[in-house]
Amino acid sequence: CSTNMVYHHDKHQLKCHHCGYQTQVPPACPICHNQYLHTIGHGTQKLEEFLTEQFPNAKIKRVDRDTTSTKKAWQQIYNEINQQEIDILVGTQMLAKGHDFANLTLVIGLNLDNALFSYDFRASEDMFNVLTQVAGRAGRADKAGLVLLQTNYPDHPVYQFLKNHDFNGFINHTFQERKAHNLPPFAFYALIKISSTSESTLKQSMQELSTQSKQIPHPEVTLYSCVPAVMYKLHNRYRAQMLISSNNRNALHQYLNTLESQLKPNNYVTIAVDVDPLEV
């Protein structure tokens, strides 16, 4: 896949968290042959190692897809938490969803700013949702809770609305932003997704889709260029997409029906039409 692989310290392996491919860490860079390799980033394993050094007497537990691969494994961790056998939990956002930890009083969120500058216009909405859930983990019983967030932009509206527990303020702010830029729900989106196991076949299909889409009359529809997907290769398939928008839903659907009837079936290319896509 066209994404960075994740280093797993316990097995000394590199693993793709999308397709599951894994391999041993090479002794040197396969491109420049430099032998001085080191890990970067702040994954859960690295945080766990750091906290172990800082708090050697604390019972620390990591919660991620590796430690909770089975339902029984998560249930065991959950029982340890409720029995106060764990002092510090380190985990991904799976910890934020639907769990009641009565004795949890401090939550710290790290490396949050990436979501503020995502390619997806819904990123700030998703971030506000997750952080609201995260904040709800602390102080759920009779103990006061504290939430600390790591950021380089403390004055960003998302953080300010979150700090003030101002849900309505965030919604109104987001609506005004989307209205100013003609984003959903003030416009309607459709995404044409194409993929192929052959890169050359995909590029040819991208050109054909661009040509066919422009030949159909579209006075109320805006066509964007057919471009490679953000994750260009996934599960051994090369991917591309074309965004189509309109302020008139009926006009959008009429255009899509016409376009779909003109697309030629191809055994080597998969084409899907995603109306109101959750991710762009």
C-alpha positions in Angstrom: 0.0 0.0 0.0 1.1 3.6 -0.6 1.5 4.4 3.1 4.2 4.2 5.7 4.5 0.9 7.4 4.4 0.8 11.2 7.3 -0.5 13.3 6.3 -3.1 15.9 9.0 -3.2 18.6 8.1 -6.5 20.2 8.4 -8.5 17.0 11.0 -6.2 15.3 8.7 -6.1 12.3 7.3 -3.5 9.9 3.5 -4.0 9.3 0.9 -2.4 7.1 -2.2 -1.6 9.1 -4.3 -1.6 5.9 -3.6 -4.9 4.1 -1.8 -6.7 6.9 1.5 -7.2 5.0 4.5 -7.6 7.4 8.2 -8.0 7.0 11.4 -7.9 9.0 13.1 -4.6 9.5 15.9 -4.4 6.8 19.5 -4.0 8.1 19.9 -1.0 5.8 17.8 1.4 3.7 16.9 -0.5 0.4 17.3 2.7 -1.6 20.3 4.5 -0.3 21.8 1.6 1.7 22.3 3.7 4.8 22.6 1.4 7.9 21.7 4.1 10.4 18.0 3.6 10.7 15.9 4.9 13.6 12.2 5.1 14.4 10.2 8.3 14.3 6.7 9.3 15.5 4.8 8.7 18.7 3.1 5.3 18.4 1.5 3.6 21.4 4.5 1.3 21.9 6.9 4.2 22.0 4.7 6.1 24.5 4.5 3.0 26.6 8.3 2.7 26.7 8.7 6.4 27.6 6.2 6.2 30.4 7.8 3.0 31.8 11.0 4.9 32.0 9.4 7.9 33.7 7.2 5.9 36.0 9.0 2.7 36.8 6.7 1.7 39.7 3.4 2.3 37.8 1.4 -0.5 36.2 1.0 0.6 32.5 -1.2 -1.1 30.0 -1.3 -0.5 26.2 -4.6 -0.7 24.4 -4.5 -0.9 20.6 -5.3 -3.4 17.9 -2.3 -5.6 18.8 -3.2 -6.0 22.5 -6.9 -6.3 21.9 -7.0 -8.6 18.9 -9.5 -10.8 20.6 -12.7 -10.1 22.6 -11.2 -12.1 25.6 -8.1 -9.9 25.6 -10.0 -6.7 25.8 -12.3 -8.1 28.5 -9.3 -9.0 30.6 -7.9 -5.5 30.3 -11.3 -4.0 31.1 -11.5 -6.1 34.3 -8.0 -5.0 35.3 -9.0 -1.4 34.9 -12.2 -1.8 37.0 -10.2 -3.6 39.7 -7.7 -0.7 39.8 -4.8 -2.9 38.8 -3.7 -0.4 36.1 -2.3 3.0 36.8 -1.8 4.4 33.3 -3.6 3.4 30.1 -1.9 4.1 26.7 -4.1 3.7 23.6 -5.6 4.9 20.4 -9.0 6.5 20.1 -10.7 3.2 20.7 -10.4 4.1 24.4 -12.7 7.1 23.8 -15.8 5.2 22.7 -18.4 3.9 25.1 -16.2 2.8 28.0 -16.9 3.7 31.6 -13.8 4.0 33.7 -15.0 5.2 37.2 -11.6 5.9 38.6 -10.1 7.7 35.5 -9.4 11.3 36.4 -6.8 12.4 33.9 -6.9 12.2 30.1 -4.1 13.5 27.8 -4.4 13.8 24.1 -1.3 13.8 22.0 -0.5 14.7 18.3 -3.9 16.2 17.6 -3.1 19.0 15.2 -2.9 16.9 12.1 -6.7 16.7 12.0 -7.0 20.5 11.8 -5.3 20.5 8.4 -6.7 17.4 6.8 -7.7 17.2 3.1 -11.2 16.2 4.3 -13.5 19.1 5.1 -15.1 17.0 7.8 -11.9 16.5 9.7 -12.6 19.2 12.3 -16.1 17.7 12.9 -14.6 14.2 13.4 -12.0 15.7 15.7 -14.5 17.6 17.8 -16.6 14.4 18.1 -13.6 12.2 19.2 -12.3 14.8 21.7 -15.7 15.3 23.2 -15.8 11.5 23.8 -12.3 11.6 25.2 -13.2 14.4 27.6 -16.1 12.3 28.7 -13.8 9.5 29.9 -12.4 11.7 32.8 -14.3 12.3 36.0 -17.3 10.1 35.2 -18.0 9.1 38.8 -17.8 11.3 41.9 -14.2 12.3 41.2 -13.2 15.5 39.3 -11.6 15.0 35.9 -9.0 16.9 33.9 -8.3 16.8 30.2 -5.0 18.0 28.7 -4.5 18.4 24.9 -1.2 18.8 23.2 -1.4 21.5 20.4 0.5 24.2 18.7 -2.7 26.1 18.1 -4.4 26.6 21.4 -6.5 29.5 20.1 -8.0 27.4 17.2 -11.8 27.6 17.3 -12.2 23.8 17.6 -10.2 23.8 20.9 -12.0 26.8 22.2 -15.4 25.4 21.6 -14.3 22.1 23.2 -12.8 23.9 26.2 -16.1 25.8 26.8 -18.2 22.7 26.1 -20.0 24.8 23.4 -21.5 22.3 21.1 -23.9 24.8 19.5 -21.2 27.3 19.0 -19.1 24.7 17.1 -22.0 23.7 14.9 -22.8 27.3 14.0 -19.1 28.0 13.3 -18.9 24.9 11.1 -22.1 25.8 9.2 -20.8 29.3 8.4 -17.5 27.9 7.1 -19.2 25.4 4.9 -21.7 27.9 3.6 -18.9 30.3 2.7 -17.1 27.6 0.7 -20.2 25.9 -0.7 -19.6 22.6 1.1 -22.2 20.1 2.2 -24.9 20.4 3.3 -25.1 23.6 1.1 -23.9 21.6 -1.9 -24.3 17.9 -2.8 -21.3 15.7 -3.6 -20.8 12.5 -5.5 -17.5 10.7 -5.9 -16.6 8.4 -8.8 -14.1 5.8 -7.6 -12.1 3.7 -10.0 -9.5 1.1 -9.2 -7.4 -1.5 -10.9 -4.6 -3.9 -10.2 -2.8 -2.4 -13.2 -1.4 1.2 -12.9 -1.4 1.7 -16.6 -5.0 0.5 -17.0 -6.1 2.9 -14.2 -4.4 5.9 -15.9 -6.1 5.0 -19.1 -9.5 4.7 -17.3 -8.9 8.1 -15.7 -8.5 9.7 -19.1 -11.6 8.0 -20.4 -13.7 9.0 -17.4 -12.5 12.7 -17.8 -13.4 12.7 -21.5 -16.8 11.0 -21.0 -17.9 13.2 -18.1 -17.2 16.4 -20.0 -19.2 15.3 -23.1 -22.5 15.1 -21.1 -24.2 18.5 -20.7 -23.9 19.7 -17.1 -25.1 23.3 -16.7 -25.8 22.9 -12.9 -23.0 20.4 -12.2 -19.4 21.1 -11.4 -16.8 18.6 -12.5 -13.4 18.3 -10.8 -10.4 16.6 -12.3 -10.0 12.9 -12.0 -7.0 12.5 -9.7 -5.2 9.7 -7.8 -6.7 8.9 -4.4 -5.0 10.1 -1.3 -3.9 6.5 -0.7 -3.0 5.7 -4.2 -2.4 2.0 -3.7 -4.5 -0.1 -1.3 -4.8 -3.9 -1.1 -2.7 -4.2 -4.2 -5.1 -2.0 -6.2 -4.3 1.4 -7.7 -7.1 3.9 -7.0 -8.3 7.3 -8.4 -11.4 9.4 -7.9 -13.4 12.2 -9.5 -15.5 14.7 -7.4 -18.8 15.9 -8.8 -20.8 18.6 -7.0 -24.1 20.5 -7.5 -26.4 22.8 -5.6 -29.3 20.9 -7.1 -29.6 17.3 -6.0 -32.0 16.4 -8.8 -29.6 17.8 -11.4 -26.7 15.8 -9.8 -28.7 12.5 -9.9 -29.8 13.1 -13.5 -26.2 13.7 -14.5 -24.9 10.6 -12.6 -27.6 8.4 -14.2 -26.5 9.6 -17.7 -22.8 9.1 -16.9 -23.4 5.7 -15.4 -25.2 4.5 -18.5 -22.3 5.5 -20.7 -19.5 3.9 -18.6 -18.2 0.9 -20.4 -17.9 -2.4 -18.4 -14.3 -3.5 -18.0 -13.1 -6.7 -16.3 -9.8 -5.0 -15.3 -11.3 -1.8 -13.7 -13.8 -1.4 -10.9 -16.0 1.7 -10.9 -18.2 2.8 -8.0 -20.5 5.9 -7.6 -20.6 7.2 -4.0 -23.3 9.8 -3.4 -22.9 11.9 -0.3 -19.4 10.4 0.5 -18.3 10.4 4.1 -14.7 11.1 3.0 -13.6 13.1 0.0 
